[in-house]
Amino acid sequence: MVTDIDFARFLFAEGFQKDEGPGRFHGGYFHPDVPRFGFEFVSGTLFDGRSDYNKLLAVPMSGNAEVVFPAIEDLIADRLGQYASSNNRSEDMRLQALLMFSLASEYDRDYLKRRIVEETGDPTVIGLV
């Protein structure tokens, strides 16, 4: 089993850096070639237990390892939830959700709407009625 520490070593070997310092998200990682894109390892239940585990995407890596990604619907809903949770409405969060929605080649419309509402978001923000 690959641990978070093993994966972090892989990331560092590929040129990723820890998110630290002003304007960075502490606890995550980013690549200097794409500094606005970052990610973090999370623990606990996925999206507070609201995610459908049957929709996870497992990508095989070398050996028997795999990286598991949440469903695109959950990622979009999370960004809209972050957008809605702030009084100043971070435009980056809305744009991230909109970009993911526009790039999604397929998605479960009903699941996406439900997840957006659960995350206190508004489906119409991305044009989903």
C-alpha positions as CSV (number, residue, x, y, z in Angstrom):
1,M,0.0,0.0,0.0
2,V,1.3,3.5,-0.9
3,T,1.1,5.9,1.9
4,D,0.8,9.7,1.8
5,I,4.5,9.9,2.6
6,D,5.4,7.6,-0.3
7,F,3.2,9.7,-2.6
8,A,4.8,12.9,-1.4
9,R,8.2,11.5,-2.1
10,F,7.0,10.8,-5.7
11,L,5.7,14.3,-6.0
12,F,8.9,15.9,-4.9
13,A,10.9,13.7,-7.3
14,E,8.6,15.0,-10.1
15,G,9.3,18.6,-9.2
16,F,6.2,19.3,-7.0
17,Q,6.6,21.6,-4.0
18,K,4.8,22.0,-0.7
19,D,2.3,24.9,-0.6
20,E,3.8,27.3,1.9
21,G,4.2,31.0,2.3
22,P,2.0,34.0,1.5
23,G,-0.8,33.3,-1.0
24,R,-0.4,29.5,-0.9
25,F,-2.7,26.8,0.6
26,H,-0.9,25.3,3.5
27,G,-0.8,21.5,3.6
28,G,-1.1,21.0,-0.1
29,Y,1.2,20.6,-3.1
30,F,1.7,22.4,-6.4
31,H,4.0,22.2,-9.4
32,P,5.9,25.4,-10.3
33,D,5.1,25.0,-14.0
34,V,1.4,25.3,-13.0
35,P,1.5,27.2,-9.7
36,R,-2.3,28.0,-9.6
37,F,-3.2,24.3,-9.6
38,G,-2.7,22.7,-6.2
39,F,-4.0,19.7,-4.3
40,E,-3.9,18.2,-0.9
41,F,-4.3,14.8,0.8
42,V,-7.5,14.6,2.8
43,S,-8.5,12.3,5.6
44,G,-11.8,11.4,7.0
45,T,-14.9,10.6,5.0
46,L,-14.9,11.9,1.5
47,F,-16.9,15.1,1.2
48,D,-18.3,14.6,4.7
49,G,-19.8,11.2,3.7
50,R,-21.9,12.7,0.9
51,S,-19.8,11.3,-2.0
52,D,-21.0,8.2,-3.8
53,Y,-18.0,5.8,-3.6
54,N,-19.3,4.0,-6.7
55,K,-18.4,7.1,-8.7
56,L,-14.7,7.1,-7.7
57,L,-12.2,6.9,-10.5
58,A,-9.2,4.6,-9.8
59,V,-6.2,5.3,-12.1
60,P,-3.6,2.4,-12.1
61,M,0.0,3.4,-11.5
62,S,3.2,1.4,-11.7
63,G,3.1,-2.0,-9.9
64,N,-0.2,-2.5,-8.1
65,A,-0.6,1.1,-7.0
66,E,-3.5,3.3,-8.0
67,V,-4.6,6.9,-7.4
68,V,-8.2,7.3,-6.6
69,F,-10.0,10.5,-7.7
70,P,-13.4,11.8,-6.6
71,A,-16.2,12.0,-9.2
72,I,-16.2,15.2,-11.3
73,E,-19.6,16.0,-9.8
74,D,-18.2,16.1,-6.3
75,L,-15.3,18.3,-7.4
76,I,-17.6,20.8,-9.1
77,A,-20.0,20.8,-6.1
78,D,-17.1,21.3,-3.7
79,R,-15.8,24.4,-5.7
80,L,-19.3,25.9,-5.8
81,G,-19.7,25.2,-2.0
82,Q,-16.5,27.1,-1.4
83,Y,-17.7,29.9,-3.6
84,A,-21.0,30.1,-1.8
85,S,-19.5,29.9,1.7
86,S,-17.6,33.2,1.5
87,N,-19.1,36.7,1.7
88,N,-16.7,37.9,-0.9
89,R,-17.5,35.1,-3.3
90,S,-14.0,34.0,-4.5
91,E,-14.3,34.2,-8.3
92,D,-11.5,31.6,-8.6
93,M,-13.8,29.0,-7.0
94,R,-16.7,29.7,-9.4
95,L,-14.3,29.7,-12.4
96,Q,-12.8,26.4,-11.3
97,A,-16.3,24.8,-11.1
98,L,-17.3,26.3,-14.4
99,L,-14.1,25.0,-16.1
100,M,-14.5,21.5,-14.7
101,F,-18.2,21.5,-15.8
102,S,-17.2,22.6,-19.3
103,L,-14.5,19.9,-19.6
104,A,-16.6,17.1,-18.2
105,S,-17.2,14.7,-21.1
106,E,-19.9,13.0,-19.2
107,Y,-21.6,13.5,-15.8
108,D,-24.6,12.4,-13.8
109,R,-26.9,15.5,-14.0
110,D,-29.1,14.5,-11.1
111,Y,-26.2,13.6,-8.9
112,L,-24.4,16.8,-9.8
113,K,-27.5,19.0,-8.9
114,R,-28.0,17.1,-5.6
115,R,-24.3,17.5,-4.7
116,I,-24.2,21.2,-5.5
117,V,-27.3,21.8,-3.3
118,E,-25.8,19.7,-0.5
119,E,-22.7,21.8,-0.6
120,T,-24.8,24.9,-0.3
121,G,-24.2,25.9,-3.9
122,D,-26.4,27.1,-6.6
123,P,-26.6,24.9,-9.8
124,T,-27.6,27.9,-11.9
125,V,-24.1,29.5,-11.3
126,I,-22.7,27.0,-13.9
127,G,-25.8,27.1,-16.1
128,L,-27.3,23.9,-14.7
129,V,-31.1,24.4,-14.3
